[in-house]
C-alpha cells in the first residue's frame, strides 16, 4: 500500500518561491510522476499524491518541495545536512538495551512560519501528519522507529532516557490528569493501539528533563506539557526504536521539514546504552561507488559525466568523480531507499529520463508457452458459465473449523499451518474449496435466489499445491435431481461419455444423507456432489436448499481426453 499525502498548492508555491522557484499545477502534473509518484489530483488548489514506498523522503509538503526544486527547477542539490553543533545532551539508561535500544535526538531553533504566511493550524497539522506517515513507512507501526516532537521552551536540558516501573505517572497528551504508564497502556487510545510493542517488558522507557518532568513515554505518547503550539519556535525531536537506519532517517526528515521554515538544526550529544557518545543528526552525505559496467549494462547506453551530474543532481545527489571504472556519488543520509548500486542506476535513469534512454528489442525469444491445463480450464469455464454459474475467488487461508469440523471432511495428508496467525479465521491453507463458497453465500444471503457460483482454485495438501473445482447453487426448488442434471451436463461438455455415479456413505462430507454421490471416470475418483445438509448450512447461517460439487482437476486431466 502506498502512502498518500494531500498538500495545498499555496504551501508548495510559497516554499518554492522562497528559493526563487515558480511553477504551475500543469507543470507538476506533467513532471512529478517521473519522480516516482502517482498523482490523484493536481489543480490550482490541492495536490493529492501517492508516494511510492521507496521514497519516504517525500511524505510531507515541505520535503516534497525540496525534491521538486532539484528535480523540476534544477536547483543545485545539497546532499549534506546544514547543521550546527549544539550544547544539548541526552543520556540513555543501559537497561534500555533490551527494551528500546536506539535513541536519537535533535534540536531545531528559530522556526518562523510567518515568513511564508502559513497558518499555525496548518503547520501543526502538517507536522503531525508527517510523523504518522513516517511511523507507517519507516517505523513499521512505531516498532522500528517512533517520533516525538516537543516545545523546547517548556522543557529543560539535559535529558535522560531511563527504564522505570509501570506505576510512574505523568500527564499524557490530550489528558488533564496524571496517569500511570500501566494505565496509559490499557486506557489511553494511543496506549491501547501500541501496547503490544511493550507487552513483554516489566519496565518501560521514559524521557525526562533536568527537572524530572516526563517528556515522552516512547513509543506510546508524549507528555501534555511539551505540546507544540502556534507559539512554538524551538523544537526538540526524539526518535526511539530498534532500527538505527529507520530512526536516523525519521529524525533527519522531521528536522528537514522544520528547516524549510528557516529552522536552524542543532546536534544533540547522545550517550547511548553502551556509554558511547555520538552527535545526531549527522550532517555528512553517504558516498557510494557505482560500477560503470553495471550502469551501462542496465541502461544500454553510456552517459557522459555531464549527463550523470545532471541526472544525479535532479535526484538530490552529487556526482563526485570517476575512479578506476567506478562512479563516486554522494547521496543524502535521508535517502533511506539507497541500499544497493542498482538503486543508484534507477536514480540516474529517472534523473536522465527513461524517454531518453533509447529503445531496443529482446535478444532472446520471449514467447510464452501455454500451461498443460490451459485447454481444460477454458472448457470448464465455458461449461460453468453455460450452466449459469458466476466465477468467484475466495481466500486461500482458512481454518480447521470451516475445513474439517463443520464440513465433516477428514484432512488429506498433512495440513499446512500458519506459524503466527493474525486471526483465528486464518490459521491454515485450505484443503477444500466448498467452505469458501458457503462463506460467500452466507455474506450474500440478503440477495435474491437463485445464486450460483463456482471457483477454480488452489488447495494445499501435504504442503503441495493442487487445483480443484467446486460449485454451489442456492435455489428454492433444487434437489438431488437438479445437481445430478448439472453434473451430467458438465461431464457431457467435457466429453466424458463413460462414467459411474455411486452413493457416498452417510456423514462423509457436508452432504445430506442419501442425497450424495461420487463420480468415477475411467477408474479415477474425480469428485463428489449432492445436496448440502441443513445442519451444515446452519453453521454458515444459511437456511435455503443448496446443492453443489467439488472435483480434483488433476484427476479430471488424467481421466478425460483433451480434443485440442
DRENKOL-375481 format. One record per residue: residue in one letter; y, x, z of N, C-alpha, C in turn. Coordinates in pm, whole numbers, plus 50000, padded with zeros to 5 digits. Atoms other than C-alpha are relative to their C-alpha. Layout:
AYXZYXZYXZ...
//
This chain:
X498815008450000500005000050000501245008750000X498794992050012503455012949904501114994250087X498875004949922506365010850150501134995549908X498885005350078509344990850022501275001250082X498714999849932512984996650107500984991549920X498945008150061515944973950038501335005850045X498744993249970519334991050018501144993149927X498825005450067522754977049946500565010549904X499464990750099524164992449630501325006050047X498724994649951527514996349807499785012450084X500294988249919525915020850051499655011949910X500364989250092524345041249769501245005449931X498794995650070527655042149585500905008350091X499144992749906529555053449896499445013950031X500624987249969527065080849978500115009649882X499894991550118527115093849620501445004049973X498594997050025530885091249587500525010950093X499584989749906531275113149895499705014049947X500364987150061529715140949684500485000649855X499454999750135531655132949367499084994749893X500955005550097528775114149201500224985049986X499795014350025529095079949040498934995149903X501025005850086526615056648874500184984949998X500065014649997525985020548786498544995850017X501345005049973522974998348855499075002549881X500834997950118521755001848497499445014049992X500464986150003521535039648523498885002250100X501064998849900519505037248844498724993349951X501175007450046517185011148693499255007749892X500634992450107516545033848393499325012750048X500444986449966516065067048570499195001250128X500724998549874514745060948922498484998949985X501475000350014511235050748806499415013449960X500504986850039510925085848659499795009150121X500124991949879511265099749013498724996950076X501225003949930508115082049126500224987950088X499735012249925509235047449234499784988049909X500035012650074508815011249131501174991650046X498825007949965511964990149118499674985249988X500195014450001511614953649216501294992749964X498705006250031515324945749193501065010949999X498914990450008518314966149084501164993449927X498795005850058521664948849030501205005950072X498794994449940525224954349146500044998550151X499975002649856524374942449498498875006850076X501174995749924520844952449602499105008849915X501064991950060518324979449523498744998150085X501315001549936514774968949616499035009149928X500764989450066512434997749552498735003050079X501264996049939508785006149621499865015249988X500124985449996508315042349726498535003849999X501384995450004505095059549629499675007250131X500354994349869503175070849941500195015150010X499854985549994503545107549844501475004350013X498594996349987507365106149879500664993350121X499375006049881508195096750241501445004650020X498614995449987511455116250199500974990749929X499125009650069512835086350001500074986650073X500185012749932512305059850269501264994350065X498735005849952515975054350360501035001149889X498944999250100519075047750155500695013550000X499304987349988520575079950286499205011549938X500794989150059517695103250197499734997449852X500155003250141517205084749869501225004549921X498784996050070520835090949775500065015249984X500054985450010520295128049846499145004249880X500884997050112517415128449598500644995949867X499345004750123519455108549344501025010249951X498984990250040522205134849347499395011549922X500674989350073519725161349236499384994949871X500815004750112517625140249000500844994249887X499215006750103520235119648818501315007349972X498684994150018523535137948877499985015249993X500194985650020522125173548857500815008450099X499364992049896523795184749180499055011350039X500834988749962522565219049290499224996850127X500865003149885519615214449526500205010250111X499914991349882519735228749877498734998150082X501265001849928516145232349998500065004350145X499864996349860517325249150318500794989350074X499335009949916518475226950603501245006550063X498784994949938522085231850718500014996250148X500045002649856521805235351094500705011450074X499454989749912523415254351380499135001050124X500814998149880521805268651690500674993050117X499475007449887522275245451986499595005950134X500314995149865522055250152362499134990350079X500865009749932519825220352446498575005450003X501394995449985516355228752577499114988350042X500995010049960513195208552632498705007250033X501244993649957510155219852828498894989650008X501145009050009506685204952798498965003650104X501044998549900504125199953074498705004549932X501264995450062500925220052992498914989349999X501035010449995498875189353093500014990949877X499895008750116500105171652779499205005049880X500754994450111497945194052560498864991049958X501105009150031495165167852581500474985549986X499495013750003497455137252585500854997749875X499135000850119500165142752320500635013849983X499654985949993500455179752241501205004449918X498904995750086503085181451962501274992650041X498755006149953506605175452095501175008249945X498864993450063509775183851900501284992550032X498725006549974513465176451935501105005749911X498834995650075516815178751755501214992550052X498735006249962520475171051823500854998949874X499065001850112522935156851568501324995150059X498695003349943526635156251658500984996149888X498865003350088529845142751502499634990549886X500325010150100528245113951313501144989949993X498845009050017531085092851171499734990749882X500305009650107530115061750977501274993849944X498755006150047533745050350947500545007049874X499534992650118534405077550686499544993249871X500545006650119532195058150443500194984950004X499785014449991533215023750564498734991950020X501265006949974529685014750678500104992850133X499925007549875529444987650943498965005250098X500954995049900527784997851273498664992749997X501255007750001525224969651250499075004749888X500824995850113524054980550905499505014250018X500424986249975523955017051010498825000450097X501085000149899521815009951318498734994049942X501175006250063519524987051119499335009849904X500564990250092519095014050854499255010950075X500634989649919518265039751123498674995250056X501235005449944515685017251288498954997549891X500945002350110514135007150955499375013149952X500514987050042513805043850859498935004950097X500994996249900511995051051186498684993049976X501235007650014509495023251130499275003549871X500644995950124508875033550769499295013550017X500624987149975508175069150884498794998650093X501165002649913505905056151161498804995749916X501085004750087503885039350885499525011049905X500374990750107503995066150614499505013450051X500384986949948503775098250819499274999050134X500545000849864502905086751170498674993150011X501275007549998499875065551075499964990750121X499955009449890500895038051314500325006650132X499544992449883502545062751558498945009250062X501024991149944499285081651616500335014549970X499704986250036500165113351423501425004050041X498604997049966503915110651492500714987250042X499145011149959506285087651680501395005550028X498614995349997510075089851681500804992150102X499045006449911512685082751946501405005249970X498614996350026516445082551878500844995050116X499275003249877518825083152177501485003549986X498574996949988522545082852253500145012050094X499944987649921523105118752371501054999350110X498945000849900526265109252562499534993450130X500495007449883524205087952803498925007450077X501064992249936521715115052899500485014250020X499554986749960521965149753049498905010349976X500984989250018520095180352913500015008950124X501194998350083517905199452974498994988850019X501005010649996514995176452900498645005750034X501374996149966511475177553032499054989049952X501055009550039508315161352897498825002550092X501034997849899505725155953164498984988750000X501055009949985502495137453238500144993450136X499795007449874502895110153503498964989050011X500965010849976500785082753658500544986749947X499635012950056500835046653539500964992050083X499085007949917502925034653835501455004849989X498624995550024506015054053714500804988849934X499205011250048508845029353648501285004449930X498684998850061511865027153419500284987049926X499635012250072513755000153227499795002749851X500254997550143512294998852875500994992349911X499125006250098514224989052565499744984949994X500035014750011515044951652539499604993250130X500295005949870514344946352911501175002750094X498894998549904516694942753210499535004550136X500544995949871514364951453499498965011149980X500984989250013512174981853568498584994749984X501425003150017508534980853459499235013150015X500854988249993505725004953538499395002649862X500614996750129504025023053250498794991149974X501175008750015500875002653314500424986049960X499505013450037502874970153299500494999749856X499504999550138504534980952974498854998849901X501135000150093501144986352812499344986349987X500675013250005499984950852893500984988449985X499055011050004503234930652895501105001649894X498914998050096505874946552671499434998849858X500545001650137505474937252298499585013149935X500364987150059505514973752189498825006350073X501134994849925503134982952468498694993849957X501205006950046500664956752354499585005149863X500304995550137500934968751993499375013949997X500404985950012500355005752068499255005350122X500744995649881498415006452397498735007549964X501254993450041495315017352205500155015049983X499794985650018496925051652147499885007750131X500054993349869496835058852521498874994850088X500995006849917493815038852635499025009550069X500984990849943491705069652709500555008350115X499364990849905494185085652950500354993150133X499585005049868494885081653321501445003950030X498604996249989498265099253288500674998449865X499285003150123500975092253032501215009149985X498844991350022503775112552869501314992350018X498635005349995507425105752956500975011649979X498934990150018510615124152858501124996550097X498945002449900513185127853137501125010249979X498874990750010516635143753154500185007450131X499764991849881518175166453417500114991750127X499885008949886518745136253645498734991850024X501285007049990515115124953615500034985649948X499995012950067516125094353413499055000549880X500995000350108513375084253170500684996249868X499485002750133514505086852809499004991749918X500995005650091511255076752650498615000650060X501425000449969507635067252703499265000249867X500614999350133506145080352377498494997750007X499395005050124504655067152159500354985250008X499885014449981505455032952306501434995049986X498675006249994509115026252387501005009550063X498914992349940512475042352468500534992950124X499315006149886514505036552781501194991849952X498905008850037517125008952770501345007250002X498684993849982519975031552886500355010149890X499714990350107519655055152584500224993149865X499915007550125520075027552325501205004549916X498944996750093522095037052018500884987749977X499065011050019525245015451986500985003549889X499014997450105528175012351747500995010850039X499104989449955530005038551957499325013650004X500764987549993527275064951935500405009449886X499684989750101528335096851757499145012550017X500874988449974525945122251915498604994950032X501365005249992522195117551889499035010850047X501144991549968519115132652048498774993449940X501205005050066515925128651845498785006850060X501294994349957512455133351991498914994949909X501175003850078509235133151792498785005650071X501224995649933505815134651956498804995349920X501205004250072502305132651821498905010250006X501174991350007499175151051718500015009049878X500004992250124500045165051375501375006549983X498734992850004502715192051353500764997249871X499315002450127503475186750982500664986349997X499445013649997503965149351028501194999250094X498915000449901506115154451336501235007349948X498854992250048508295181351177500704992949885X499385007350111508845161050859500764987950050X499315011749945509735129951061501305003950067X498804995149931512205149451276501085003749900X499034995250098513865165350975500614988649920X499505011050083514165133050777500974991050076X499035007649921515855114251061501305007850013X498814991649991518235143651105500775000149867X499355000350131518935143950729500744986949978X499345012950014519755106950739501345000050072X498744999449924522385112951009500975010149940X499134990050061523695143650827500804994249884X499295006350110524695121250535501314993650046X498775005549946527375106850766500855010850066X499214989049948528855140850839499435006450124X500604994649878526495148651125499685014849990X500334985749991526015184751237498695001250077X501324998949938522365192451310499945012650084X500184988649909521685214951611498545001050040X501394997949959518385230451709499844997150149X500405001549860516605222852035498915010450027X501014990149963514645250652206498894993050077X501135007149940511235235752284498985010150051X501074992049941508875253152524498764991450006X501125009250019505515238452428498945001250109X501085000449899502255232352618499435013850031X500564986649982501265268752570501035009750057X498964991349948504545282552710500765007549894X499304993750111505755293252365501284992249969X498725006450030509435286452284500345001549853X499595000250140510445276351931501194990649984X498835008250025513595261451786499734990349885X500185010650100513455228451596501304992149986X500794998150122514195217351337500215013949939X499894987150066513545248551132500734998349868X499135001850116516015254450853499445006149871X500454992850120514125277450614499184991249908X500855006650099512675263550293498645006949999X501344994350010508995269450222499825005749860X500194993550130508225294349944498564997949953X501315002450060505345285349711499835009149879X500344992150118503585305449444499184991449906X500675008250100502535287949123499615008649881X500494992350115500385304148856500554994149871X499515004850130501985302148511498854995149912X501165004750077498495298448364499654985750038X500285013649954497935267448578501044990349945X498915008550049501335253148482499854997449850X500105001550145500915259748110498734992749959X501265006550034497305248448109500044985050023X499955014349970498025214848272501044992749915X498965006650078501245207348084499785001349850X500234998250143500095220847749501165006349926X498854993250061503445238047687500435011350091X499454988949923505205269647801501504997850017X498605002749972508555263447971500755013050025X499164988449973511405288447983500474999650145X499464999449863512955299948311501104989650020X498915009749989515975277948241499454985950014X500605013349991513795247348186499354997750136X500645001349869511825254148505501074998550108X498915001049902515065259448702500574986050003X499445013650007516465226248579499024989750055X501005009849959513225207548638499815000150152X500274999349856512615220148992501244996650081X498775003849932516285215649084500124984750010X499965014649998516035178848991499114994350108X500935004849897513185175849243500365005450137X499544995649869515205192049524499605014050038X500444986549969513755227149500500805010549925X499294988950063514835261249373498995009849941X500834989950065513185284449120500585013750032X499524986949955513405320049257499805010749893X500264989350097511715343349007498564999249952X501384998050044508585352748815499485012850065X500574988449933506235376848988498545001549960X501374996750040503135390748816499204987649960X500715011750050502175358848637500114987750087X499805011449911503305336148918501474996250002X498645004949980506395314748969500234998450148X499645001649860508075317149308501024988750011X499195012249990509565283549407500214996550146X499695004749865511315272149724500124984849999X499915014549985510825236049832500384996750144X499585003649865512345217950133498814997750093X501065002249901510305216050451499644985250011X500265014349985510665178150445499234994249882X500855004750109508765175750116498555000750045X501305000749935505615165950303498854999949899X501065002050099503705159849979499595012749928X500364987650070503645196049856498865006850076X501184994949931500095205349958499245010449919X500824991750088498755224349656500865003749879X499224996550119500095242749349500074989049895X499965010750100499185212749136501104990050031X498895008849966501795192749329501315005349943X498824994150063504405217149202499984997749849X500105003050144503105212348847500484985849974X499565013950015503615174948891501514998950014X498555000549981507155180349021500745005549878X499374994250119508025202648727499894990449881X500185009650109506595176848486500964988350015X499085011249976508635148948648501435004549974X498644995050017511775170448658500335002949854X499774997050142511365181648296500024987249917X500105012650073510435146548180498704999449923X501285001350071507005135248067500204997549851X499775003350141508555122647745500285012449916X499684987850073509485158547652498875010350001X501114990549992506115174847717499295001149867X500684999850129504745165547375498754991550003X501205008250012501585148547254498845008849955X501214992850040498015159647194498894989749987X501165008750012494635144847116498885006150082X501124994649922491475148047329499185009849916X500774989750069489465178947241498504997150001X501415003849996486145161647315499904984949982X500145014650019484795127047227500024992750134X499845007449874485705101547493499494985649988X500525013550020483855071047359499024996550111X500875004249891482185051747639498694994549947X501305005450035478565040847636499744987950087X500245012449926477585005747738498935002150106X501014999649894475655001348062498714993449951X501275006050044471944992948024499944984950024X500075014349969472504958848184501174992249940X498815006550054475624950847980499684986849930X500335012150074473954925647748499474989050092X500535009949906472074908548031501124993550079X498895005549923475244904548236500824990349916X499235008950087477074889647938499274986849979X500785012250022474264864747872499954991450126X500005007649873474134855048242501334992750017X498695006349985477874848448248500144988149905X499925011150097477664827447932499204988050048X500855010949952474824807148081500624992950120X499415005949880476514801948418501244991749966X498815007550040479774791348256499624987549922X500485011750072477854768048027499494989250093X500475009549899476404751748338501144994850088X498845005049925479934745548469500315007850126X499784991849881479964774048723501285008349986X498844991149995483054793748828499595013150068X500384987149942482574830948889500955003850112X499204995349887483764844549223499535014050040X500394986949946483674877949403500284999850148X499835000249855483104878649778499915014150056X499994986949936483294907250026498605006150007X501284992949986480544933350024499635001750147X500244998749857480944936450402499594986550059X500465012349936479114910950614499555003250142X500484997949863477314907650949498604994150014X501385004549978473834901251090499924984950014X500025014549977474714865451190499944992649868X499975006950129475574854750835498805003649913X501034995350093472974875750654498584996150042X501375001749955469904870350870499804988150094X500255010149898470244847651174500194985849946X499735013450052471824817251006499124997249878X500705002250127470124822150666498485000450014X501454999549974466654827750822499265009549905X500614989450079466044857850600499745012150088X500234987349933464494889850730500675011049919X499374988950073466184922550647499005006649906X500834993350100464854940150337500255014950011X499804985649980464324976950416501005002550111X499034996349898466924994750625501354993649971X498675006050011470304978750693501055011150006X498914990249999473394999450608501134994550085X499035005249904475744995150902501285008550001X498724993249985479405004250958500025006950136X500034992549874479735031551221501044995150098X498935004649912483075019851360500634987349943X499465012350059483554983451255501284995550069X498735004849946487054969251298499854986050057X500205013849956485824933451340498524996850003X501415003749990482534916951435499524992849875X500395006650124482584898851099499595009849891X500294989850102482274931550903499325011950066X500744989549930479554952851060498945006849914X501064994750084477194959650769500314996949853X499935003250142476824959950390498954989449969X500835011950021475344927250266498695003249928X501284999250072471734922950152499784987749912X500115012350079472214888050004501404995249962X498735005550046474984870449808500274986050053X499845014149964474364834649926500924997650119X499085002549889476164837950264501475000449959X498624999250046479354848050082500424987349925X499705012550069479134816949861500184988550099X499865010449898478654794850166501345001450073X498704997649937481694811050331501134995149909X498975004250094483724804350017500124984749997X499955014650002482754767450002500514994450132X499485004349870483494764550374501525000650002X498554998550005487024777250313500634989349910X499465009650097487444752350025499454985850020X500645013049979485774722250186500974988249992X499045010950012489014702250171500254996149855X499845003450141488854702449788498944989849956X500895010350051487174675549581498675005949952X501314996350053483494676749484499904995049857X500924989049967481594688549291500705013649995X499544986250006482164725749350498805008649962X501104991850053480024750149152500495014349982X499574986050007480314787849197498795009149983X501064990150008478284818649114500625013950018X499544986249983478514856049183498975009649945X500774988350042477204886849008500525011550084X499474990049908477474912949279498985010150044X500834989049950476084943449452499624997650145X500474999849862473994943549767499465013950029X500504986849961472734973549962498754998350085X501285001049928469104975950070499415014050011X500494986349973467675007450230500975010349945X498904991050036471035023850155500095002249849X499944999050146470605018149778500654987449944X499365011550063472804995849562499024992649911X500785008650089471094966549390500904988849951X499215010950057472564939849162499244986950014X500635013249983471914902949229500924989249943X499295011850047472944868849102499714988550096X500205012049918473484837749315500954989349953X499095011050026474894803449252499814989250107X500015010449897475724774149481500814988249948X499345012150046476614738149399500064990150115X499805010749901478074712349640500344987449923X499805012550074477724677049500499364988650077X500475011549921477144642349640498614995549959X501275005450048474154633749424498965010649970X500924989250035472494667449393498785000350088X501244998449926468934673749498499155010649936X500884989650054465924694749413499874998749848X500135002050145465634678849068501205005949927X498794994850065469244688748990499965015249991X500004985450002468834725149088498865005249913X501104995850089465454727248909500444999149854X499505001250137467164714848594500915011649964X499114988650027469794741948624499195012849981X500854988150012467094768448673499325000349864X500695000650129465214756548365500985003049885X499014997350103468424756948157500395014849999X499634985949989469304791648285498925009049939X501084991850053465884806148206499864998149849X500025002350144465974789847863501085008149929X498904992350059469354806047794499665014849991X500364985850000467884840047884498765002849915X501164997950086464854834447661498705001650074X501254999249923462234831947936499174987549971X500805011750039459644808947775498864997550099X501145001349911456804815748018500415004150142X499694996949860457454813648392499264990250090X500695008449901455884799148706500964996650112X499215004649885457594778548975499024995150106X500945003749894455694776249305500744998150132X499305003249875456644762749653500185012450088X499764989749899458154785349917499524995050135X500375004349864456814784850274501214994550075X498915005749920458894763750512500605010450093X499314990949907461524782850711500285013749944X499734987050063461734811750465501304999049921X498705001050064465424813550383500744987550042X499145011049958468174787450405499604986549941X500375011750078466204761550210499434988850088X500565011749933465264726450319498484999849980X501474999750005461534723350400499494990949888X500595007750109459544712050097500904998649879X499045001350112462604714949869500455013749950X499664986550045462474751649772498835005949925X501054994050079460544772849525500405014149958X499744986650053460204808049391499645000149853X500204999150144460244818549026499325013349970X500744988150041457754843148876499995000549848X499994998050145458224856848523499225012749970X500844988550037455564879648373499495007550122X500564994049879454144885648719501025005450098X498944994849911457514895348872500724988650069X499245010049922459134875149151501495002849980X498604997050034462694872649016501004993350093X499055006749912464224848749272499454987150054X500405012749942464124816049459501174990249995X498975010350008466034783049459499594988050083X500325012149925466244749949640501234993350056X498935006849929468294726049848500325007750129X499604993349876470294740850137499724990850117X500305007649878469044729250477501314996150069X498775004149928471784708350653500235007750129X499844992149877471094728450970500725013149968X499324987850042472174759950783501444996949958X498665003850048475114742250617500974997550116X499135002949886476474730650954500525012750066X499544987349944476714766951066501255005049927X498814996450078479354770750792500984988349993X499135011849991481004737350881500004992149870X500165007650124479694721550560499074988250025X500785012349974478384685650562499734992449872X500275006450129477724678750194498695005649946X501244994750061474474681949996500305012049912X499804987850078474164716449842498665005049949X501194993450053471674734549624500435012849932X499634987250059471554769549486498795008749974X501074990650031469554800249393500535014150014X499634985849999469514838049423498915007949927X500914992250084467974862849178500265015050016X499884985550011467334900049151500225003549854X499724996150138468964914048836499045010749951X500974989750039466604943548840498704993949952X501245006650042463564920648821500214991949873X499705007250123465274899548556499935009349879X500014990350110465774930548337498575004349966X501384995650023462124940648383499134988949941X500885011250035460834905848305500394992949872X499525007950113462964891948023500395009349886X499724992050119463174905847670501484998949963X498604999850043466644916447556500045000149848X500015000650147467074904747196501035009149934X498974991450057470174926747148499505014449995
//
